[in-house]
């Protein structure tokens, strides 16, 4: 049985190459470029300073929860025409700050910026009547001009590198088994 396996080294090499090529094609086909747009909001006390820092920090958490809520994301998705935003929108508060960072990652760069800006507008409109804090838009989201992850070209290049490595290993394997076949 082992001799049949050794003699069929080309079949084994071909199977290795086919498997690597199929894997590379699947990876490239399933890769989708994504673009991230980010807007930054800032909260400050309203009025004569009677509002303490703790209240502002509580308001930051409240607005973070509002912007992260499923109903808010659903409303913004309907308003902008985006796909459901679960997992696409990240609302975070950097440590020891009173800023809110709204990041949206989608396949469409323009849509990502539109959604991030619409989420910011939601916070601004909710904060308009807030008695404790003022919300300001420090930086609106802009349309990203390059993908936030690996570009399609890099994915193809890495898949080709993997394919070439698999071909080299397959030939090495075939030659190595060929040596054993000639000994016996």
Backbone bond lengths (Angstrom), bond angles and torsions (degrees), N, CA, C in turn:
res aa  C-N    CA-C-N  psi(-1)  N-CA   C-N-CA  omega(-1)  CA-C   N-CA-C  phi
1 X - - - 1.449 - - 1.516 110.73 -
2 X 1.353 117.09 -40.27 1.448 119.43 -179.50 1.524 110.64 -65.11
3 X 1.338 117.01 -35.69 1.469 119.84 179.54 1.524 110.81 -63.70
4 X 1.332 116.79 -37.77 1.462 119.28 177.84 1.523 109.69 -63.96
5 X 1.343 115.08 -39.00 1.449 119.84 179.45 1.524 110.51 -65.60
6 X 1.330 116.60 -41.95 1.464 120.52 179.53 1.519 110.23 -66.16
7 X 1.323 117.64 -41.21 1.463 120.42 -179.07 1.523 112.23 -69.54
8 X 1.282 115.91 -22.87 1.465 118.28 -179.26 1.529 110.87 -96.58
9 X 1.334 115.65 35.22 1.471 119.98 -178.28 1.516 112.56 -61.50
10 X 1.301 117.48 -32.13 1.463 119.22 178.10 1.529 111.14 -68.87
11 X 1.317 115.71 -35.18 1.464 119.02 176.44 1.520 109.80 -64.81
12 X 1.329 115.85 -43.05 1.460 119.82 179.42 1.529 110.06 -64.01
13 X 1.323 117.03 -45.37 1.463 120.37 178.24 1.524 110.52 -61.30
14 X 1.302 117.07 -42.03 1.464 120.86 178.12 1.519 112.04 -62.70
15 X 1.325 116.93 -41.14 1.462 120.13 177.52 1.524 111.79 -63.87
16 X 1.333 117.00 -40.04 1.456 120.38 177.02 1.525 111.16 -62.90
17 X 1.309 116.11 -45.31 1.468 120.16 179.42 1.527 110.36 -64.39
18 X 1.329 117.12 -44.04 1.466 120.65 179.47 1.522 111.28 -61.03
19 X 1.341 116.31 -43.78 1.464 120.57 179.74 1.525 110.72 -62.90
20 X 1.327 116.58 -44.97 1.469 119.86 -179.79 1.520 110.84 -65.08
21 X 1.334 117.36 -42.13 1.466 120.88 179.81 1.526 110.77 -64.79
22 X 1.308 117.23 -43.39 1.463 121.05 178.88 1.525 110.65 -62.93
23 X 1.316 117.27 -42.95 1.464 120.95 178.34 1.517 110.93 -62.53
24 X 1.329 117.22 -43.28 1.466 121.01 179.66 1.520 111.09 -62.71
25 X 1.324 117.17 -42.22 1.470 120.61 179.32 1.519 110.60 -64.44
26 X 1.324 117.35 -42.12 1.467 120.65 179.50 1.522 110.67 -63.22
27 X 1.326 116.99 -42.57 1.463 120.53 179.57 1.520 110.83 -62.79
28 X 1.327 117.22 -46.44 1.466 120.56 -178.50 1.519 111.01 -65.67
29 X 1.320 117.84 -42.13 1.469 121.10 -178.89 1.523 112.24 -66.39
30 X 1.332 117.32 -34.87 1.458 120.60 -177.09 1.521 113.63 -86.47
31 X 1.333 117.61 -8.90 1.458 120.32 179.36 1.519 109.72 -79.11
32 X 1.309 114.84 130.86 1.452 120.27 178.73 1.523 107.46 -125.27
33 X 1.335 116.34 127.38 1.448 119.50 177.69 1.523 109.32 -66.93
34 X 1.309 115.91 138.69 1.457 121.34 179.54 1.524 108.78 -125.81
35 X 1.323 114.54 146.47 1.454 121.56 -178.53 1.523 108.75 -120.85
36 X 1.329 116.20 138.34 1.455 121.15 -179.71 1.516 109.92 -114.19
37 X 1.327 115.86 130.49 1.459 122.43 173.79 1.516 107.85 -120.71
38 X 1.326 115.76 141.17 1.458 121.04 -174.39 1.519 110.76 -129.96
39 X 1.324 115.75 134.77 1.463 122.97 172.95 1.524 107.73 -118.24
40 X 1.328 116.51 147.87 1.460 120.80 -178.37 1.528 109.18 -124.37
41 X 1.326 114.97 127.84 1.461 122.79 178.45 1.523 109.22 -112.43
42 X 1.321 116.40 150.09 1.451 121.32 177.34 1.520 109.83 -128.24
43 X 1.310 116.85 141.49 1.456 121.66 177.02 1.521 109.54 -112.54
44 X 1.314 116.20 141.28 1.461 121.66 177.15 1.526 108.25 -140.87
45 X 1.337 116.78 157.65 1.463 118.98 -179.05 1.529 111.35 -65.81
46 X 1.296 114.83 142.97 1.463 120.35 177.73 1.535 108.88 -91.72
47 X 1.292 115.85 144.90 1.461 120.86 171.18 1.506 113.74 87.53
48 X 1.335 114.27 -145.71 1.466 122.02 -170.15 1.519 113.91 -86.53
49 X 1.291 119.02 13.95 1.456 121.64 178.36 1.514 113.58 90.75
50 X 1.316 117.06 11.75 1.465 120.08 179.35 1.523 111.43 -72.31
51 X 1.303 116.97 -16.57 1.457 121.32 179.03 1.521 108.58 -85.12
52 X 1.320 116.60 126.58 1.453 120.80 -178.14 1.520 112.91 -83.29
53 X 1.325 114.56 169.21 1.468 121.10 -179.02 1.522 111.41 -63.30
54 X 1.328 116.51 -33.01 1.466 119.22 179.60 1.520 111.11 -64.64
55 X 1.327 116.66 -39.36 1.458 119.79 178.56 1.531 111.61 -65.83
56 X 1.325 116.70 -36.66 1.467 120.06 177.91 1.525 109.76 -66.55
57 X 1.338 116.87 -41.58 1.467 119.59 178.29 1.526 111.49 -65.10
58 X 1.321 116.65 -36.93 1.466 119.71 175.30 1.520 110.64 -65.33
59 X 1.325 116.70 -38.59 1.464 120.20 178.48 1.532 110.64 -65.97
60 X 1.316 116.97 -36.86 1.468 120.10 177.42 1.527 109.43 -60.37
61 X 1.319 116.94 -45.36 1.470 120.82 178.78 1.524 111.11 -63.48
62 X 1.318 115.90 -38.66 1.470 120.37 -179.91 1.533 110.77 -64.81
63 X 1.330 116.39 -44.05 1.466 119.22 179.74 1.532 111.72 -71.14
64 X 1.322 116.64 -33.29 1.469 119.62 175.06 1.526 109.80 -61.74
65 X 1.330 116.19 -43.79 1.469 120.31 178.22 1.518 111.34 -64.79
66 X 1.317 117.12 -39.69 1.466 121.26 178.81 1.528 111.07 -61.37
67 X 1.333 116.26 -47.75 1.469 120.06 -177.05 1.529 112.32 -71.78
68 X 1.320 117.50 -23.99 1.466 121.16 179.24 1.523 112.91 -87.79
69 X 1.326 116.75 -12.35 1.465 120.94 -174.43 1.526 111.40 -64.10
70 X 1.319 115.00 143.42 1.461 120.86 -179.69 1.514 113.00 -59.19
71 X 1.329 117.29 -37.81 1.471 119.59 -179.76 1.526 110.98 -67.11
72 X 1.338 116.84 -38.59 1.470 119.87 177.63 1.520 109.99 -65.07
73 X 1.329 116.37 -46.08 1.473 119.94 -179.94 1.521 110.61 -62.63
74 X 1.324 117.17 -38.51 1.468 120.88 178.71 1.533 110.52 -65.39
75 X 1.319 116.93 -44.19 1.464 121.14 179.42 1.529 110.96 -62.91
76 X 1.319 117.02 -43.96 1.468 121.04 179.64 1.527 110.41 -66.08
77 X 1.320 117.19 -38.91 1.468 120.65 178.62 1.522 110.24 -62.29
78 X 1.321 117.18 -42.85 1.467 120.26 177.96 1.526 111.44 -65.37
79 X 1.321 115.78 -41.28 1.457 120.86 -177.08 1.534 111.82 -66.86
80 X 1.325 116.97 -37.47 1.471 120.81 -176.90 1.523 113.14 -94.48
81 X 1.333 116.64 -12.72 1.467 119.54 -177.53 1.516 112.96 81.56
82 X 1.317 117.40 15.48 1.465 121.49 -179.91 1.521 110.31 -80.12
83 X 1.316 115.33 161.70 1.457 121.57 172.36 1.528 107.45 -67.18
84 X 1.331 118.38 167.30 1.475 118.82 176.24 1.524 110.87 -51.85
85 X 1.314 115.89 138.51 1.458 121.35 -169.55 1.521 114.76 -96.95
86 X 1.318 117.94 7.07 1.468 119.77 179.77 1.526 109.20 -58.45
87 X 1.309 116.16 121.76 1.461 121.30 -179.69 1.517 113.88 85.91
88 X 1.326 118.90 -15.52 1.462 121.23 -178.92 1.519 111.53 -89.73
89 X 1.317 117.73 -26.02 1.466 121.84 -177.85 1.522 109.92 -107.69
90 X 1.309 115.41 130.34 1.464 121.89 176.78 1.531 107.53 -119.91
91 X 1.301 116.25 124.74 1.460 121.42 177.10 1.519 106.84 -116.93
92 X 1.332 115.80 116.85 1.460 119.16 -175.45 1.520 110.56 -132.54
93 X 1.314 114.29 161.58 1.461 122.15 176.65 1.525 106.52 -123.87
94 X 1.331 117.58 113.79 1.466 118.88 177.04 1.536 110.33 -60.28
95 X 1.323 117.81 144.89 1.465 120.87 -177.19 1.531 112.29 -57.06
96 X 1.311 114.49 141.19 1.466 122.41 175.61 1.525 113.69 59.42
97 X 1.334 117.20 31.65 1.456 120.87 177.06 1.525 109.25 -130.25
98 X 1.301 114.67 170.13 1.466 121.01 173.28 1.528 108.46 -119.06
99 X 1.315 115.17 38.59 1.456 121.17 176.67 1.521 109.61 -113.68
100 X 1.315 114.69 153.86 1.463 122.15 177.04 1.521 107.02 -120.51
101 X 1.314 116.17 127.60 1.464 122.13 179.46 1.528 107.58 -105.96
102 X 1.326 115.80 120.03 1.465 122.24 179.84 1.525 107.42 -108.69
103 X 1.328 117.36 111.82 1.464 122.39 179.91 1.519 109.25 -117.85
104 X 1.318 116.04 132.96 1.462 121.58 179.41 1.520 107.98 -126.31
105 X 1.329 116.30 128.83 1.458 122.38 -179.71 1.521 108.55 -118.61
106 X 1.337 115.45 116.88 1.466 122.27 -179.90 1.517 109.97 -139.68
107 X 1.317 116.54 168.45 1.466 121.61 177.84 1.529 111.47 -72.64
108 X 1.324 117.85 -24.15 1.458 123.24 179.88 1.527 108.55 -104.01
109 X 1.336 117.46 115.51 1.462 122.09 -176.10 1.526 111.96 -62.28
110 X 1.323 117.02 -41.23 1.465 120.68 -179.80 1.517 110.73 -65.95
111 X 1.315 116.79 -41.65 1.459 121.01 179.48 1.530 110.60 -65.14
112 X 1.326 117.36 -38.13 1.466 120.66 178.89 1.529 110.27 -61.62
113 X 1.326 116.93 -43.77 1.466 120.37 178.28 1.524 110.82 -66.64
114 X 1.329 117.21 -41.42 1.464 120.61 178.98 1.523 111.35 -61.06
115 X 1.317 116.97 -43.36 1.469 120.98 -178.78 1.531 110.29 -67.09
116 X 1.335 117.77 -44.22 1.468 120.55 179.18 1.530 110.46 -61.87
117 X 1.324 117.21 -41.34 1.457 120.29 178.67 1.522 111.85 -68.82
118 X 1.331 117.23 -36.45 1.467 119.90 177.97 1.530 110.88 -67.99
119 X 1.316 117.64 -37.93 1.463 120.04 174.44 1.531 110.58 -63.03
120 X 1.325 116.51 -39.27 1.465 120.17 176.69 1.518 111.05 -63.72
121 X 1.329 116.82 -42.78 1.471 120.62 177.67 1.527 111.10 -61.94
122 X 1.323 116.21 -35.35 1.465 119.74 176.91 1.527 110.26 -61.25
123 X 1.335 116.81 -45.56 1.467 120.11 178.51 1.523 110.87 -64.57
124 X 1.336 117.05 -41.81 1.463 120.46 179.90 1.522 111.68 -63.10
125 X 1.332 117.25 -41.35 1.469 119.55 -179.59 1.527 111.10 -70.94
126 X 1.326 117.58 -36.89 1.470 120.18 176.57 1.526 110.36 -67.68
127 X 1.327 116.66 -36.53 1.462 120.79 -178.40 1.510 113.94 -77.64
128 X 1.324 117.41 -13.44 1.466 120.87 -179.01 1.525 111.66 -57.83
129 X 1.309 117.58 -38.93 1.464 122.01 -178.07 1.521 113.26 -100.71
130 X 1.329 117.80 7.90 1.456 120.99 -178.98 1.532 109.16 -71.98
131 X 1.302 116.62 126.88 1.462 121.24 -176.89 1.528 112.87 -77.83
132 X 1.328 116.54 -17.17 1.455 118.96 -173.81 1.525 114.79 -101.20
133 X 1.322 117.26 -36.23 1.467 119.38 -172.56 1.527 111.90 -131.43
134 X 1.315 113.91 159.05 1.458 123.00 172.43 1.523 106.18 -111.58
135 X 1.304 116.46 134.46 1.462 120.61 177.78 1.522 107.96 -108.15
136 X 1.317 115.59 128.90 1.465 121.80 177.87 1.517 109.17 -119.90
137 X 1.318 115.74 145.43 1.464 121.44 174.74 1.523 107.61 -90.84
138 X 1.331 116.68 107.44 1.462 120.77 -179.42 1.520 111.76 -76.39
139 X 1.333 115.62 -41.71 1.462 119.73 -177.83 1.517 108.96 -146.46
140 X 1.332 117.54 114.52 1.466 118.81 176.18 1.527 110.15 -72.26
141 X 1.305 115.26 157.82 1.466 120.25 177.69 1.522 108.96 -72.59
142 X 1.309 116.16 139.01 1.465 121.47 176.20 1.527 108.91 -115.56
143 X 1.304 115.73 160.75 1.467 121.06 179.93 1.526 108.62 -72.73
144 X 1.317 116.05 121.48 1.464 121.24 179.48 1.529 109.42 -69.73
145 X 1.327 116.13 138.14 1.461 119.22 -179.93 1.517 113.04 -97.21
146 X 1.327 117.13 -5.26 1.466 120.14 175.95 1.521 108.78 -142.71
147 X 1.327 116.55 154.51 1.467 120.00 -178.26 1.525 111.63 -63.38
148 X 1.311 115.50 152.75 1.457 119.86 -179.20 1.522 112.35 -83.75
149 X 1.312 118.03 -19.08 1.460 121.54 178.03 1.517 109.59 -111.31
150 X 1.313 115.60 -151.19 1.456 120.27 176.52 1.524 109.48 -69.91
151 X 1.319 116.18 134.88 1.453 119.30 177.17 1.528 109.34 -75.92
152 X 1.313 115.58 163.92 1.459 121.26 -179.88 1.529 110.64 -58.25
153 X 1.324 117.39 -37.51 1.471 120.77 179.97 1.526 111.53 -63.44
154 X 1.343 117.07 -40.27 1.459 119.56 178.28 1.520 111.17 -67.47
155 X 1.307 117.28 -38.63 1.470 120.42 179.04 1.524 109.52 -63.44
156 X 1.336 117.06 -43.51 1.465 120.44 178.01 1.523 110.38 -63.09
157 X 1.336 116.92 -43.96 1.466 120.08 179.85 1.530 111.36 -61.86
158 X 1.322 117.00 -43.22 1.462 120.00 178.88 1.525 111.58 -67.07
159 X 1.332 116.80 -36.96 1.464 119.95 177.31 1.536 110.01 -65.56
160 X 1.327 117.15 -40.81 1.474 120.23 178.11 1.523 110.61 -65.32
161 X 1.322 117.05 -40.14 1.462 120.29 177.72 1.527 110.22 -62.07
162 X 1.329 116.46 -42.83 1.464 120.02 176.39 1.514 111.67 -62.15
163 X 1.332 115.93 -39.93 1.469 120.57 179.12 1.529 110.62 -64.70
164 X 1.325 117.22 -45.10 1.470 120.29 178.94 1.528 111.08 -63.21
165 X 1.311 116.63 -38.15 1.466 120.41 176.87 1.525 110.38 -63.86
166 X 1.321 117.04 -41.84 1.462 120.71 178.94 1.523 110.96 -65.35
167 X 1.323 117.04 -39.18 1.470 120.36 178.06 1.530 109.84 -64.14
168 X 1.338 116.85 -44.83 1.465 120.21 179.27 1.532 110.62 -61.60
169 X 1.317 116.70 -43.27 1.467 119.74 178.17 1.522 111.65 -65.19
170 X 1.326 116.47 -37.88 1.465 119.70 179.33 1.526 110.61 -64.52
171 X 1.332 117.22 -43.77 1.465 119.65 178.91 1.529 111.05 -67.21
172 X 1.332 116.75 -40.43 1.451 119.42 176.33 1.528 110.38 -60.47
173 X 1.324 116.21 -44.21 1.456 122.14 178.86 1.529 110.49 -61.50
174 X 1.330 116.42 -43.79 1.466 120.41 -179.33 1.528 110.59 -65.80
175 X 1.320 117.28 -41.99 1.468 120.19 178.98 1.528 110.91 -67.05
176 X 1.310 115.55 -40.24 1.461 120.13 -179.83 1.526 110.45 -63.91
177 X 1.321 117.39 -44.26 1.460 120.23 176.97 1.526 111.05 -69.16
178 X 1.327 116.85 -30.50 1.465 120.57 177.71 1.514 111.15 -62.17
179 X 1.324 116.83 -36.03 1.454 120.55 178.03 1.523 110.75 -64.54
180 X 1.328 116.46 -40.85 1.465 119.87 179.36 1.522 111.17 -67.65
181 X 1.322 115.72 -32.21 1.468 119.63 -178.89 1.522 110.37 -69.14
182 X 1.307 119.01 -33.69 1.461 121.12 -178.88 1.529 111.72 -79.04
183 X 1.339 117.81 -22.96 1.467 120.21 -179.31 1.518 110.80 -71.12
184 X 1.317 119.55 -43.36 1.463 121.30 -175.61 1.470 112.38 -91.88
